[in-house]
Amino acid sequence: MRQESRAGIVGIGLVILSVPALLGHDSAATNKVAPAKAVSAAESRTRAVSALVRAQRFAGGSSQIQAIRDITRTVELVQARTGAKARQTIQIILPRTLRLTNSTGVQITAFFDGLKGWVQTPWGIDDPLPGWQARAAEQDVFKQLEVLLIVDRQAEVQLAWVEPGGSQEPDADCIEVTSKVGGTVRLWIDAKTGEPIRLEYPRITSRGPGPRVSDSYSDYRVVQGIRVPFRISSVEDGNAYMETLVTSIEYNKGLRFDDLARLEPAKR
């Protein structure tokens, strides 16, 4: 079954893995993140790591972030264009297991374990998860700030400092992070305070790389010793399209893989 063929539902199979699909938006634009300007590979990485270290301090310290084993986050989503709202619970067991549940209106749940997964809706189950949705799930885990801020400890991840010319944040360092599983994203970090300001990435759709998304962070609060944003304002190809309001975050609840992987019995 492919939910994107259901009347009135566009890309609903990625409902939790890609927020715009939940609210009926699935653009086929093909913008990609532009390559970073090269200085020298060694200097570029050194500058990028320095910016990340500053962001780690802002967030509460690298040891605090590295101690995170699982994340439970509940959010309210408001689409700028229509005002449509959705409520989601995001559960992550690091490094790559993800379960997301839409608890507003139609009940939709998605699961991904780093290799495979499924989507469950009132109309049935997509099992296994289609390839493009699996890639979107990988990107969703990778672009969590709790993951991005300590990527300097992952040998397989490429880091580069991007020349600031034309940046909307002249007083920020921009770093480009590339991973085989998460693709390429760019993160802007305040050059003085270390506050993560903005993240950019190409959203993954059923038709390949989609619109370029820019997530701006604000309303930072301390949760269990870690400073995290409670508001994310998203722009797609230059147009405002989503406000994400965090209602709760909890770390290290002891999430269990078997619980996250379990389908609802009544839906089977």
Buried (B, 14 or more C-beta within 10 A) or exposed (E): EEBBEBEEBBBBBBBBBBBBBBBBBBBEBEBBBEEBEEBEEEEBBBBBBBBBBBBBEBBBEBEBBBEBBBBBBBBBBBBBEEEBBBBBBBBBBBEBBBBBBBEBEBEBBBBBBBEEBBBBBEEEBBEEBBEBBBBBBBBBBBBBBBBBBBBBEEEEBBBBBBEBEEBEBEEBBBBBBBBEBBBBBBBBBBBEBBBBBBBBBBBBBBEEBBBBBBBBBEEBEEBEEBBBBBBBBBBBBEEEBBBBBBEEBBBEEEBEEEEBBEEEEEEE
